[in-house]
Amino acid sequence: MSILEIALASQIWARRHEKRQPKFLESDGLKILQRVAFAFLAFTLLIAGLNMAAGRPQMLAQQSVPLVTDR
């Protein structure tokens, strides 16, 4: 076999065995967005439930911070 025949056979074999990439559809993006939103919501509810079970609701500030007025 000549080099040209080997190259041609190799190209034909590669094309037969290549895997095509699936095309990205808009519905795929919507599914991804829904899954991310669901995971965020589930994680938020899990943390809130654990805080409630521990008896300490999550707050930004538990008591007011005194302001320093004289410097």
Secondary structure as GFF3:
##gff-version 3
##sequence-region A 1 71
A	DSSP	alpha_helix	3	17	.	.	.	ID=ss1
A	DSSP	alpha_helix	26	53	.	.	.	ID=ss2
###
